[in-house]
Amino acid sequence: MIKKFIDGYCQLIGYLIAAAMAVMVVLVFGNVVMRYAFNSGFTVSEELSRWLFVWVTFLGAVAALRDKAHLGTDMLVGKLGAKGKRICMGVSLVLMLYCLWLVFKGSYDQVIVNWDTTSAVMEISMGLFYACGVVFAVLSAPILLLELYRLLTGQVDDAHLVLIQESEDVPHGSTDTKTAN
């Protein structure tokens, strides 16, 4: 049930990201055309695009967290046995939850401090800008808590004990020894 809830709001996040990207493209392209052709532009274009970019980044991080699509390296963890990987996964989940708490607390404090401050062009509360950190933390926490629950109840098999995705790029100068023979 929790997984369905997470999948649902991550699907909604995907739609929101697509809509925000479309608005950003229209705003930026329209502003470029207006400046080039008419020597004018939309005053709201830059600020709104910047706000949307920040929100897209934070919402995209939630979707990437669910898909385990954040890049990382498992150089150390990959050499450990199943028990070591489980311990490292548990420690990393607890540390990520702590980091989420720090992001939530800091963003919430910024929302409160900046609620009465308005943006220069759009003249809306700057608290809405900083609220992206609060939303990120609130939406990411269930994903990490579900992973921690699955780990503690033994629902994670040995093949899924690493929470990152290795880069598919091969470093320069590396050779694949399997195909060389």
C-alpha atoms as an extended CHARMM CRD file, in Angstrom:
* protein
*
       181  EXT
         1         1  MET       CA              0.0000000000        0.0000000000        0.0000000000  PROA      1               0.0000000000
         2         2  ILE       CA              2.8130000000        2.4380000000        0.8510000000  PROA      2               0.0000000000
         3         3  LYS       CA              4.6440000000        1.4710000000       -2.3480000000  PROA      3               0.0000000000
         4         4  LYS       CA              1.5020000000        2.2810000000       -4.3770000000  PROA      4               0.0000000000
         5         5  PHE       CA              1.2580000000        5.6400000000       -2.6120000000  PROA      5               0.0000000000
         6         6  ILE       CA              4.9170000000        6.3800000000       -3.3840000000  PROA      6               0.0000000000
         7         7  ASP       CA              4.4890000000        5.2720000000       -7.0020000000  PROA      7               0.0000000000
         8         8  GLY       CA              1.4320000000        7.5120000000       -7.3040000000  PROA      8               0.0000000000
         9         9  TYR       CA              3.0670000000       10.6740000000       -6.0840000000  PROA      9               0.0000000000
        10        10  CYS       CA              6.2180000000        9.9400000000       -8.0880000000  PROA      10              0.0000000000
        11        11  GLN       CA              4.0630000000        9.6440000000      -11.2020000000  PROA      11              0.0000000000
        12        12  LEU       CA              2.4820000000       12.9950000000      -10.3110000000  PROA      12              0.0000000000
        13        13  ILE       CA              5.9840000000       14.4140000000       -9.8420000000  PROA      13              0.0000000000
        14        14  GLY       CA              6.8510000000       13.2450000000      -13.3570000000  PROA      14              0.0000000000
        15        15  TYR       CA              3.8680000000       15.1390000000      -14.7600000000  PROA      15              0.0000000000
        16        16  LEU       CA              4.7280000000       18.2470000000      -12.7540000000  PROA      16              0.0000000000
        17        17  ILE       CA              8.3270000000       18.1310000000      -13.9720000000  PROA      17              0.0000000000
        18        18  ALA       CA              7.1730000000       17.7850000000      -17.5860000000  PROA      18              0.0000000000
        19        19  ALA       CA              4.7900000000       20.7210000000      -17.2100000000  PROA      19              0.0000000000
        20        20  ALA       CA              7.4490000000       22.8760000000      -15.5290000000  PROA      20              0.0000000000
        21        21  MET       CA              9.9760000000       22.0450000000      -18.2440000000  PROA      21              0.0000000000
        22        22  ALA       CA              7.4520000000       22.9820000000      -20.9340000000  PROA      22              0.0000000000
        23        23  VAL       CA              6.7510000000       26.3080000000      -19.2310000000  PROA      23              0.0000000000
        24        24  MET       CA             10.4850000000       26.9600000000      -18.8810000000  PROA      24              0.0000000000
        25        25  VAL       CA             11.0930000000       26.2580000000      -22.5770000000  PROA      25              0.0000000000
        26        26  VAL       CA              8.2500000000       28.5540000000      -23.6280000000  PROA      26              0.0000000000
        27        27  LEU       CA              9.3740000000       31.3340000000      -21.2700000000  PROA      27              0.0000000000
        28        28  VAL       CA             13.0380000000       31.2250000000      -22.1880000000  PROA      28              0.0000000000
        29        29  PHE       CA             12.4810000000       30.7570000000      -25.9270000000  PROA      29              0.0000000000
        30        30  GLY       CA              9.8310000000       33.4710000000      -25.9530000000  PROA      30              0.0000000000
        31        31  ASN       CA             12.1300000000       35.8290000000      -24.1030000000  PROA      31              0.0000000000
        32        32  VAL       CA             14.9780000000       35.1720000000      -26.5430000000  PROA      32              0.0000000000
        33        33  VAL       CA             12.6930000000       35.8510000000      -29.5170000000  PROA      33              0.0000000000
        34        34  MET       CA             11.2710000000       38.9850000000      -27.8820000000  PROA      34              0.0000000000
        35        35  ARG       CA             14.7350000000       40.3490000000      -27.1030000000  PROA      35              0.0000000000
        36        36  TYR       CA             16.1410000000       39.5200000000      -30.5460000000  PROA      36              0.0000000000
        37        37  ALA       CA             13.1660000000       40.5920000000      -32.6500000000  PROA      37              0.0000000000
        38        38  PHE       CA             11.5770000000       43.3700000000      -30.6250000000  PROA      38              0.0000000000
        39        39  ASN       CA             14.3320000000       44.5220000000      -28.2410000000  PROA      39              0.0000000000
        40        40  SER       CA             12.0600000000       43.8000000000      -25.2710000000  PROA      40              0.0000000000
        41        41  GLY       CA             11.1630000000       40.7630000000      -23.1890000000  PROA      41              0.0000000000
        42        42  PHE       CA              8.9890000000       39.2660000000      -20.5130000000  PROA      42              0.0000000000
        43        43  THR       CA             10.1440000000       40.5460000000      -17.1450000000  PROA      43              0.0000000000
        44        44  VAL       CA              8.8060000000       37.5070000000      -15.3280000000  PROA      44              0.0000000000
        45        45  SER       CA             10.5900000000       35.0280000000      -17.6200000000  PROA      45              0.0000000000
        46        46  GLU       CA             13.9690000000       34.8910000000      -15.8910000000  PROA      46              0.0000000000
        47        47  GLU       CA             12.7120000000       34.7440000000      -12.3340000000  PROA      47              0.0000000000
        48        48  LEU       CA              9.9440000000       32.2190000000      -12.9720000000  PROA      48              0.0000000000
        49        49  SER       CA             12.3080000000       30.0030000000      -15.0000000000  PROA      49              0.0000000000
        50        50  ARG       CA             14.8400000000       30.0910000000      -12.1750000000  PROA      50              0.0000000000
        51        51  TRP       CA             12.1680000000       29.1490000000       -9.6120000000  PROA      51              0.0000000000
        52        52  LEU       CA             10.8760000000       26.3400000000      -11.8170000000  PROA      52              0.0000000000
        53        53  PHE       CA             14.4120000000       25.0340000000      -12.3450000000  PROA      53              0.0000000000
        54        54  VAL       CA             14.9820000000       24.7960000000       -8.5880000000  PROA      54              0.0000000000
        55        55  TRP       CA             11.6390000000       23.0400000000       -8.0720000000  PROA      55              0.0000000000
        56        56  VAL       CA             12.3370000000       20.6400000000      -10.9750000000  PROA      56              0.0000000000
        57        57  THR       CA             15.7120000000       19.8060000000       -9.4230000000  PROA      57              0.0000000000
        58        58  PHE       CA             14.2610000000       18.9820000000       -6.0170000000  PROA      58              0.0000000000
        59        59  LEU       CA             11.2700000000       17.0620000000       -7.4120000000  PROA      59              0.0000000000
        60        60  GLY       CA             13.5450000000       15.1780000000       -9.8030000000  PROA      60              0.0000000000
        61        61  ALA       CA             15.7320000000       14.1770000000       -6.8710000000  PROA      61              0.0000000000
        62        62  VAL       CA             12.6910000000       12.5280000000       -5.2510000000  PROA      62              0.0000000000
        63        63  ALA       CA             11.9080000000       10.5500000000       -8.4080000000  PROA      63              0.0000000000
        64        64  ALA       CA             15.5690000000        9.5650000000       -8.7840000000  PROA      64              0.0000000000
        65        65  LEU       CA             15.6710000000        8.4290000000       -5.1590000000  PROA      65              0.0000000000
        66        66  ARG       CA             12.7290000000        6.1130000000       -5.7400000000  PROA      66              0.0000000000
        67        67  ASP       CA             14.3180000000        4.6730000000       -8.8900000000  PROA      67              0.0000000000
        68        68  LYS       CA             17.7500000000        4.3920000000       -7.2100000000  PROA      68              0.0000000000
        69        69  ALA       CA             19.0380000000        6.4890000000      -10.0960000000  PROA      69              0.0000000000
        70        70  HSD       CA             21.4590000000        8.6960000000       -8.1820000000  PROA      70              0.0000000000
        71        71  LEU       CA             25.0000000000        8.0740000000       -9.3240000000  PROA      71              0.0000000000
        72        72  GLY       CA             27.5450000000        6.7840000000       -6.8980000000  PROA      72              0.0000000000
        73        73  THR       CA             30.2440000000        4.2260000000       -6.4890000000  PROA      73              0.0000000000
        74        74  ASP       CA             30.1940000000        0.9040000000       -4.7460000000  PROA      74              0.0000000000
        75        75  MET       CA             33.9590000000        0.4140000000       -4.7900000000  PROA      75              0.0000000000
        76        76  LEU       CA             34.0390000000       -0.3680000000       -1.0660000000  PROA      76              0.0000000000
        77        77  VAL       CA             30.5790000000       -1.8480000000       -0.5520000000  PROA      77              0.0000000000
        78        78  GLY       CA             30.9350000000       -4.0710000000       -3.6250000000  PROA      78              0.0000000000
        79        79  LYS       CA             33.8370000000       -5.9010000000       -1.9820000000  PROA      79              0.0000000000
        80        80  LEU       CA             31.8800000000       -6.6690000000        1.1850000000  PROA      80              0.0000000000
        81        81  GLY       CA             29.8500000000       -9.7540000000        1.8320000000  PROA      81              0.0000000000
        82        82  ALA       CA             26.0650000000       -9.7790000000        2.1940000000  PROA      82              0.0000000000
        83        83  LYS       CA             26.1720000000       -8.9640000000        5.9170000000  PROA      83              0.0000000000
        84        84  GLY       CA             28.5560000000       -6.0370000000        5.3800000000  PROA      84              0.0000000000
        85        85  LYS       CA             26.3820000000       -4.7190000000        2.5520000000  PROA      85              0.0000000000
        86        86  ARG       CA             23.3100000000       -4.9340000000        4.7870000000  PROA      86              0.0000000000
        87        87  ILE       CA             25.0680000000       -3.0100000000        7.5560000000  PROA      87              0.0000000000
        88        88  CYS       CA             26.2850000000       -0.3560000000        5.1100000000  PROA      88              0.0000000000
        89        89  MET       CA             22.8110000000       -0.0500000000        3.5860000000  PROA      89              0.0000000000
        90        90  GLY       CA             21.2600000000        0.3780000000        7.0240000000  PROA      90              0.0000000000
        91        91  VAL       CA             23.8090000000        2.9860000000        8.0630000000  PROA      91              0.0000000000
        92        92  SER       CA             23.4020000000        4.8700000000        4.7820000000  PROA      92              0.0000000000
        93        93  LEU       CA             19.6050000000        4.8790000000        5.0860000000  PROA      93              0.0000000000
        94        94  VAL       CA             19.7750000000        6.2290000000        8.6390000000  PROA      94              0.0000000000
        95        95  LEU       CA             22.2880000000        8.8940000000        7.5610000000  PROA      95              0.0000000000
        96        96  MET       CA             20.0920000000        9.8690000000        4.6020000000  PROA      96              0.0000000000
        97        97  LEU       CA             17.0900000000       10.1890000000        6.9070000000  PROA      97              0.0000000000
        98        98  TYR       CA             19.1490000000       12.4320000000        9.1750000000  PROA      98              0.0000000000
        99        99  CYS       CA             20.1790000000       14.5400000000        6.1600000000  PROA      99              0.0000000000
       100       100  LEU       CA             16.5300000000       14.7700000000        5.1520000000  PROA      100             0.0000000000
       101       101  TRP       CA             15.7390000000       16.0570000000        8.6250000000  PROA      101             0.0000000000
       102       102  LEU       CA             18.4540000000       18.7200000000        8.2490000000  PROA      102             0.0000000000
       103       103  VAL       CA             17.1140000000       19.7410000000        4.8240000000  PROA      103             0.0000000000
       104       104  PHE       CA             13.5620000000       19.8450000000        6.1950000000  PROA      104             0.0000000000
       105       105  LYS       CA             14.4960000000       21.8860000000        9.2640000000  PROA      105             0.0000000000
       106       106  GLY       CA             16.6900000000       24.3260000000        7.3450000000  PROA      106             0.0000000000
       107       107  SER       CA             14.1720000000       24.7870000000        4.5480000000  PROA      107             0.0000000000
       108       108  TYR       CA             11.3030000000       25.1720000000        6.9900000000  PROA      108             0.0000000000
       109       109  ASP       CA             13.2300000000       27.8350000000        8.8890000000  PROA      109             0.0000000000
       110       110  GLN       CA             13.9150000000       29.6510000000        5.6070000000  PROA      110             0.0000000000
       111       111  VAL       CA             10.2340000000       29.4700000000        4.6630000000  PROA      111             0.0000000000
       112       112  ILE       CA              9.2970000000       31.0620000000        7.9960000000  PROA      112             0.0000000000
       113       113  VAL       CA             12.0030000000       33.7600000000        7.7810000000  PROA      113             0.0000000000
       114       114  ASN       CA             11.2020000000       34.6470000000        4.1540000000  PROA      114             0.0000000000
       115       115  TRP       CA              7.4160000000       34.3020000000        4.1840000000  PROA      115             0.0000000000
       116       116  ASP       CA              6.8520000000       38.0600000000        4.3070000000  PROA      116             0.0000000000
       117       117  THR       CA              9.6160000000       38.8200000000        1.7920000000  PROA      117             0.0000000000
       118       118  THR       CA              8.4890000000       39.0700000000       -1.8140000000  PROA      118             0.0000000000
       119       119  SER       CA             10.4500000000       38.2750000000       -4.9420000000  PROA      119             0.0000000000
       120       120  ALA       CA             11.7330000000       41.1750000000       -7.0240000000  PROA      120             0.0000000000
       121       121  VAL       CA              9.7110000000       40.6180000000      -10.1910000000  PROA      121             0.0000000000
       122       122  MET       CA              6.7990000000       38.2930000000       -9.4490000000  PROA      122             0.0000000000
       123       123  GLU       CA              6.2040000000       39.8350000000       -6.0200000000  PROA      123             0.0000000000
       124       124  ILE       CA              5.1970000000       36.5430000000       -4.4110000000  PROA      124             0.0000000000
       125       125  SER       CA              6.4430000000       35.1520000000       -1.1340000000  PROA      125             0.0000000000
       126       126  MET       CA             10.0390000000       33.9740000000       -1.1450000000  PROA      126             0.0000000000
       127       127  GLY       CA              8.8690000000       31.3310000000        1.3230000000  PROA      127             0.0000000000
       128       128  LEU       CA              7.4480000000       29.4510000000       -1.6650000000  PROA      128             0.0000000000
       129       129  PHE       CA             10.9190000000       29.3220000000       -3.1930000000  PROA      129             0.0000000000
       130       130  TYR       CA             12.4080000000       27.7200000000       -0.0720000000  PROA      130             0.0000000000
       131       131  ALA       CA              9.4490000000       25.3720000000        0.3350000000  PROA      131             0.0000000000
       132       132  CYS       CA             10.9660000000       23.0850000000       -2.2960000000  PROA      132             0.0000000000
       133       133  GLY       CA             13.3410000000       21.7360000000        0.3630000000  PROA      133             0.0000000000
       134       134  VAL       CA             10.4420000000       20.9920000000        2.6920000000  PROA      134             0.0000000000
       135       135  VAL       CA              8.5340000000       19.2200000000       -0.0890000000  PROA      135             0.0000000000
       136       136  PHE       CA             11.6650000000       17.2660000000       -1.0520000000  PROA      136             0.0000000000
       137       137  ALA       CA             12.2200000000       16.0750000000        2.5160000000  PROA      137             0.0000000000
       138       138  VAL       CA              8.5730000000       15.1570000000        3.0940000000  PROA      138             0.0000000000
       139       139  LEU       CA              8.3070000000       13.2000000000       -0.1730000000  PROA      139             0.0000000000
       140       140  SER       CA             11.6950000000       11.4990000000        0.1850000000  PROA      140             0.0000000000
       141       141  ALA       CA             11.2010000000       10.2990000000        3.7620000000  PROA      141             0.0000000000
       142       142  PRO       CA              8.5910000000        7.5990000000        2.9400000000  PROA      142             0.0000000000
       143       143  ILE       CA             10.8700000000        6.2050000000        0.2350000000  PROA      143             0.0000000000
       144       144  LEU       CA             13.8000000000        5.8750000000        2.6360000000  PROA      144             0.0000000000
       145       145  LEU       CA             11.6250000000        4.6080000000        5.4830000000  PROA      145             0.0000000000
       146       146  LEU       CA             10.1630000000        1.9230000000        3.2050000000  PROA      146             0.0000000000
       147       147  GLU       CA             13.6740000000        0.8620000000        2.1580000000  PROA      147             0.0000000000
       148       148  LEU       CA             14.7540000000        0.7400000000        5.8100000000  PROA      148             0.0000000000
       149       149  TYR       CA             11.6730000000       -1.3150000000        6.7180000000  PROA      149             0.0000000000
       150       150  ARG       CA             12.3390000000       -3.7140000000        3.8220000000  PROA      150             0.0000000000
       151       151  LEU       CA             15.9660000000       -4.0690000000        4.9510000000  PROA      151             0.0000000000
       152       152  LEU       CA             15.0930000000       -4.6940000000        8.5960000000  PROA      152             0.0000000000
       153       153  THR       CA             12.3960000000       -7.2460000000        7.7390000000  PROA      153             0.0000000000
       154       154  GLY       CA             14.6660000000       -9.1670000000        5.3580000000  PROA      154             0.0000000000
       155       155  GLN       CA             12.7320000000       -8.2770000000        2.1950000000  PROA      155             0.0000000000
       156       156  VAL       CA             15.8450000000       -7.0110000000        0.3780000000  PROA      156             0.0000000000
       157       157  ASP       CA             17.7360000000       -9.7360000000       -1.4590000000  PROA      157             0.0000000000
       158       158  ASP       CA             21.5190000000       -9.6830000000       -1.7980000000  PROA      158             0.0000000000
       159       159  ALA       CA             21.3840000000       -8.3630000000       -5.3740000000  PROA      159             0.0000000000
       160       160  HSD       CA             19.6280000000       -5.1560000000       -4.2560000000  PROA      160             0.0000000000
       161       161  LEU       CA             21.7840000000       -4.1270000000       -1.3110000000  PROA      161             0.0000000000
       162       162  VAL       CA             23.3630000000       -1.1570000000       -3.0800000000  PROA      162             0.0000000000
       163       163  LEU       CA             21.2880000000        2.0370000000       -3.2570000000  PROA      163             0.0000000000
       164       164  ILE       CA             23.0320000000        3.7160000000       -6.1830000000  PROA      164             0.0000000000
       165       165  GLN       CA             23.4670000000        3.2780000000       -9.8930000000  PROA      165             0.0000000000
       166       166  GLU       CA             26.9590000000        2.9510000000      -11.3080000000  PROA      166             0.0000000000
       167       167  SER       CA             27.8070000000        5.2390000000      -14.1800000000  PROA      167             0.0000000000
       168       168  GLU       CA             27.6410000000        3.5070000000      -17.5210000000  PROA      168             0.0000000000
       169       169  ASP       CA             30.6080000000        5.5150000000      -18.7550000000  PROA      169             0.0000000000
       170       170  VAL       CA             33.9280000000        3.7560000000      -18.8600000000  PROA      170             0.0000000000
       171       171  PRO       CA             36.8310000000        5.8620000000      -17.5790000000  PROA      171             0.0000000000
       172       172  HSD       CA             39.3190000000        6.9830000000      -20.1990000000  PROA      172             0.0000000000
       173       173  GLY       CA             42.1400000000        4.5150000000      -20.6780000000  PROA      173             0.0000000000
       174       174  SER       CA             40.2350000000        1.5910000000      -19.1890000000  PROA      174             0.0000000000
       175       175  THR       CA             40.1120000000       -1.6650000000      -21.0560000000  PROA      175             0.0000000000
       176       176  ASP       CA             37.5590000000       -4.3810000000      -20.7270000000  PROA      176             0.0000000000
       177       177  THR       CA             39.5710000000       -7.4810000000      -19.8110000000  PROA      177             0.0000000000
       178       178  LYS       CA             36.6490000000       -9.8150000000      -20.4990000000  PROA      178             0.0000000000
       179       179  THR       CA             36.4280000000       -8.8790000000      -24.1820000000  PROA      179             0.0000000000
       180       180  ALA       CA             40.1990000000       -8.5380000000      -24.6440000000  PROA      180             0.0000000000
       181       181  ASN       CA             40.7790000000      -12.2710000000      -24.2130000000  PROA      181             0.0000000000
